[in-house]
């Protein structure tokens, strides 16, 4: 567990009806990754099984979209937006390893299914917005069309072939990704463990980001770098990276949100 830094001011003004958020050390993300790796090793059959499933789905979706430029970009980048929900199984596994109980994932969720469902719909809406934005940007910057042999991919974004498109696409995607990150940091783990509504959970996530700007910047950068590496390996790397990040996020939740 990483070093926690709790300021007196943050505890004295705390609303008792809201989960209490803690401040963590700047190096905390590296501890979360180390603890996440330990969970992956302990529960490797289930973790790698889910990781392979998600990596396979990602590869199939991207391969299917290869003839449609904006869909190629949408699917390869969309993982960053839906990853918090895809990691649900990893949160549940880390919770079981922590408590050494045989409780199933469904048992952990069933007390708060409505809020978890509303959170899923929120992510789905943001993902649909990103699909439209990707389509609009491709239409604006590639008005003459795109040849089948010259598909847009994440690789082409850094090639300098169309710098204006790269800047616009990266800015738009970065804003949405930052929004999802801030709203999702501890939301699902909190919904799984406590009977709170999804608005309270997302506000708790926002408070955790606000109170820990530098650790959150480091954590967000680590997520982006690892996911990009996984996708660059034709999604095969995500079979390990998604479980690692999912388990690590559970430990981030444990550090950031104080126990009841």
Secondary structure by P-SEA (a helix, b strand, c coil): ccbbbbbaaaaaaccccccbbbbbccaaaaaaaaaaaaaaaaaaaaaaaaaaaaaaaaaaaaaaacccaaaaaaaaacccccccccaaaaaaaaaaaaacccccccccccccaaaaaaaaaaaaaaaaaaaaaaaaaaaaaaccccccccccccccccccccaaaaaaaaaaaaaaaaaaaaacccaaaaaacccccaaaaaaaaaaaaaacaaaaaaaaaaaaaaaaaaaaacccccccaaaaaaaaaaaaaaaccccc
